[in-house]
């Protein structure tokens, strides 16, 4: 079994490439992401089929996230689980330039989602293996801040390049970010990753411990509650951004690439700040309050989106997205790592939660797209926002079980002070 090393001994030679990887990996993980909707809209697609291809990709990613988490737990080649799927995701996105046929687009989204499903657990596992459980909350917060900053930079560059040189340049930017991500991941020394710590094995053991069975995921009540609340949240949240972009572009014709870039940049700028705040809140208030705030933000965001289908509406609507997604990006991985610490199943747990979360997110575009065709965008945004009220109810009703599990441990408090 690997031996725990104090975080202070981990040099910037290791952490700088890790943070650079988080900065560049967004385009590698998700391809062109939200730009897909306006690209297809410009090629005469309707909101229903657009939502359907996004859902196909979401379902494929959802089904593969937990298996990839299990593989990340088992493998000693975690860096390859970032580099190879990332390169495949970008190549799949390039298919969209070749053909706008429904099945070609669907295949591209499925391939991109499957590749992206491997990257999330792999990066979380690498981080845990480098800084251990005591350092994970803080380093995960830094990772997410860099990730959101990279998303913001990528969106701004994509908007400019798409406006100035054409939509194809959005794809080439994704290729450039992928190359930089792959370089970054292989700058992390293989020896810096403790594979036992990376899967959440008990620290300080004698090397004879074995990972718990997969049933540990089903026996962990706080983990199941978290997954259920996230599924409801993302059922509403998943379609809001692409549908809001379609609604504004349809009502106020302009340059769609610039507008989508604005929606991403505003949200990601807020997410950077939210990640920093969440890291500090986790040490003082615990994760329970952080998640509560995210569940409150979505219904408000749905109401604002319904009443503000105007160009400037992107600022309040996406600022609230930044609050919800930014806080969750820190709280969810940190909470899962805490709940499964010592089981050796942290990454499959991360994957399982992402799977249930992805179930809601993958169904959301299709559900939202067809509701929008029948009832219009304004009603759709209110309906989507209301799904978080179910999450809020689950979270409040189970507070007595969850609050102790969400609180910071003494070892994490000592690490934060150090």
N, C-alpha and C positions, 0 to 999 in steps of 0.2 A: 504494500500500500504506500502511496506517496505521503511524504511528511509535510505537515502544514508549515508554511513560511509566513512570518509576519508581513503585513502589507508594507511596512516601512522598507523592507528589503527589496521590494519590487521596483526596479529602476524605471525611469521615464523611457528607456530604450524599449520596454515592453508596452507600457501604457500609451505612449504616443501613437504607435501603429494601430493599437486597438481603437483608440478614439478617432484616428483618421479613417479606419475602416467604417466606423459608424457614421462618419460624415459623408462618405462617398457611396454607401451601399444602397441608398434608397432607390435610385434609378435601376441599379442592378437587381434589386429584389422584386420590384413591381413593374419593371418596364416603363411604359409611358403613362401608366396609371390614369389619373383623371383626364388627361388630354385625349384619351380614346373616345370619350363620348362626343366631344365637339368635332373630332376628326370624322367620325361616322355620321354625325348630323350633317356635316358639309357634303357627305357623299349620299345624302338623301335617305338615310335610315330614320326610322321612327323610334320613339322612346321605348316602346315595348320590346322590339328586337334588341335594342342596345342593352336594356336591362337584362334580357335573357342571356346574352353572351357573357356579360359580366357575372351573372349568377352561375353559369356553367363553370367558369374559371374558379369562382369562389368555392363551389362544391368540391371540385377536384383538389384544390388546396386544402380544404377542410378535411377531406378523407385521408390525406397524406401527412398531415402535421404530426399526429400522435405516433405513427410508425417512424417518421424521421426523428422524433424526439427519442424514441427507444434506440434507434441506431446511433444517435449522438451519444447517448449514455454508454453504449457498448464500444464505440470506436475509439481508437487512439489517433485517428487522422481527422480531427475536428476542423482543421483549416481547409481541408479539401471539400468538406461539406458546405463551405461558404463559396469557395472559388469556382468549383465545377458547376453547381446549380446556378450561380450568378451569371456565368458566361452563357449558359443555356437559356436563361430567361431573356437576356438581351437579344440573342439570336432569334428566339421565338417572336419577340416584338417586331423584329425586322420583317417578318412575314406579312405584317399589316400593310407595308409599303408595296408589296408585290401584288396583293389581291385584296379586294374588299368583299369577296364572297363570304356569305354567312358562315360556312363551315371552316373556311380558312381562318377567319377572325376567331371563331370558337376554339379551334385547335390552338391558336396562338395564346389565347387567354388560359386555356387549360394547362399548357406547357409552362407558361409564366408562373401560374399559381402553384403548380407542383414544385417548381424550382424554388420559389419564394418560401414554400413551407419548410424547406430544409434549413434556410438561412437563419431564421429567427431562433430556433432552439440551439443551433450551432454557436451563434454569437453569445447567447446567454450562457451556454455551457463553457465556452472558452473563458468568459469573464469570471465565472464562478471558479474555474480551475486556476485562474491567475491570482485572484484576490481573496479567495475562500469566502465562507459564509459571513464572517464578521465584516469583511470589506465590501461585500456585494451591494448592499443598499446604496452606499455612497458612489461606488464606481458605476453601478447601473444608472444612477441619476446623471452622472457625467456623460455616460454613453448616450443616453437619450437626448441630452442637451445638444451634443454634437450631431446626433442623427437628425434632429429637427432643424438645426442650423444648416445641415447639408441639404435637407429637403427644401428649405427656403431658398438657398443659393441655386439649387437645381431648377426650381420653379421659375425664379427670376431670369436665369439664363435661358431656359426653355421658352419663356414668353418673348424675350428679346429676339432670340434666334428664329423662332417661328414667325414672328412679325417681320423681321428684317430679311430673312433668307428663304423662308418657306418651312412647311411643317416637317419635312424630312430631316431638318437639322435637330429637331427634338429627339429623334431616334439616335442621331450620331452623338449627341451629348450624352445619352444613356450609355452608349458604347464607351465613351471616354471615362465616365464615372465608374463603369465596370472594370476597366483596365486598372484604374487607380485603386479600386477596392481590392482587386486580386494582388496587386503589388503590396498593399498595406497588410493583408492577412499573412502573406509569407514573410514579412519583416518581423512578425511575432515569433520569437524562438520557440521551437517545438518543446524544448525542455522547460519553458516557463509555465506550461499548462500541466497541472496535476490532474490526471484523469480520474482519480478517485474523488478528489474534491469537486471536480467538474460535474459529477453525477450526484453529488450530495451525500456521499458516504460519511459516516460519523468520523469527526476529526479526532486525532490522537489515538486511533485504534491500533491493534497489534498486527493488522494485516490479514486476519482470518475472517473478518466480517464479510457477509454476503448481502447483496442488494435484496430488499424486500420484494415479495411477489407483486404482480400488477394489481392484485386486489386491494393493495394499500390505498390506491386512488379512490376506490369505491367506499372504503371505510372512513375516509377523511371527510367528516361532515362539513367543516368550513370550506373545504375545496369544492365540494358539490354545490354549496350555496353560492359561492363566488361564480362558478361556471354558469349556473342558472340565471343569475342576475346579469351577467355579461351577455348571455345569449339574447335576452330581451332587449337590453340596451342597444346591441349592434343590429338587431332586426330593424330598429328605427333609424339608427345612425348611419348605417352603411350606404343608403341611397340618397341621403340628404345633399351631400356635396355634388355628386354628378347631376342630380335632378335640379338642384338650385342653379347650377351652371347652365343647364339646358333652358330653364325657365327664363333667366335673365337674357341669355343670348337670343332666345326666340322673341321676347318682348322688346328688346332694345338691340337691334342689329349693330354690330361693330366688329372689332377684331376678336374672335373667340379665343384665340391662343393667349392674347394679352389678358383677357378676363379670367380664364382658368388659372393662369399664372398668378394673378392677384389673389384668387381664392385660396390657393395653396400657400403663397407667401405670407398672407395675413395670419392664417391659422398656424403655420410653422413658427412664425416670430413669437406668437403667444405661447406656443408649446415649449420653446426654449426657456422662457421665464417660468412656465408652469412646471417644467422638469426640475428646475432649481428649487422652486418653492416646495414641490412634493418631496424632494430629498430632505429638506429641512423639517417639513411637517412629519415625515416618517419617524424621525428621531425624537420629536417632542409630543406629537399627538397620536402616532400610530397610523396604520393604513386605513382603518375603518372610516375615519372622517374624510380622508382623501377620496375614497370611493363614493361616499355619500354626496360630496360636492359634484362629482361627475354625473351622477344620476339626476341631480336637480338641474344641471345645465342643459340637458338635451330637450326637455319640454319647452323651456324658455326659447331655445334656439329654433325649435319648430314653429313657435308662434311668430317670432321675428321674421323667419323666412317667408311665412305666409303673407305677412303685411308689407314686406320690404323687397318686392321683386323689382328692384331698381339697381342701377350700377353701383351706387355707394352703399347699398345694403350689404355688400360683401364684407364690409368692415365689422359691423356688430355680429352678423351671422357667423362668420368664420372665426371671430375672436372667441366666441363661445365654444366652437369646435376645438379651438386651441386649448381652452381650459379643460374640457372633458378628455380629449385624447392625450394631451400633455401630461395630465395628472395620472391617467391610467397607464401610460407607457412606463412610468416608474413604479407605480403601486402594484400592478398585476404581476410582473416577473418577480419583484421583491417579495410579495406576499406568498406566491407559489413556492419560491425557494425556502421561505421560512416555514411554511406548513409541512413541507416534505423533507426538511433537513434531517439527515441521518438515515434516510430510507434507501439512498442510492438510486432513486427514481425521479430526481428533480426535473430532468429534461423531458422525459416522457410525460411528466405531470404538466410541464409548460406546454408541451404539444397537445395534451388532452384538453387543457383549458382553452388553448387557441382553436382547437377543433370545435368545441361547443360554441365558443365566441364566433368562430367562422361560420357556423351553421346559421346564426342570425344574420351576419354580414352578407353571406352569399345569397340568402333568400330575399334580402332587402331590395336590391336593384330590380329584380323581376316583379316583386310585389308593388314596389313604388312606381315602377314604370307603367304597369297596367292600371293601377289606380289613377295615375296622372292622365292616362288616355281617357278614362271614363268620367272622372270627377274634377279634373284640372289640378294644376300645381298647388294652389293655395290650400285646398282641402287635404291634399296628399301630405303636405308638410306638417299640418296639425296632427294627422293620424300617425305619421312616423314619429313625431316627437312624443306622442302619448305612450308609446311602448316603454319608455324609460320609467313611467309611473309604476309599471309592474316591477321593474328592478328596484325602484325606491321602496316599494311595499315589502318586497322580499328582504331587503337590507335592514329595514327598521324592525320588522317582526322577529328577525333572528339575531338582533343586536347582542343579546345576552351570551350567545354562543360565539359570536364573531369577535367582539371587542378584545377578549383576552388573547385570541389567536393572532389578531392584527397588531398587538402591542410589541414594541421593541424588546428584544431580549437583553439580558445584562451584558452578554459578550459583545453584542452590537453597540451598546452604550459605551462600553470601555473602548471599543475600536474607534467610535466617533470622537471621544475625548482625546485619544492618542493622535 
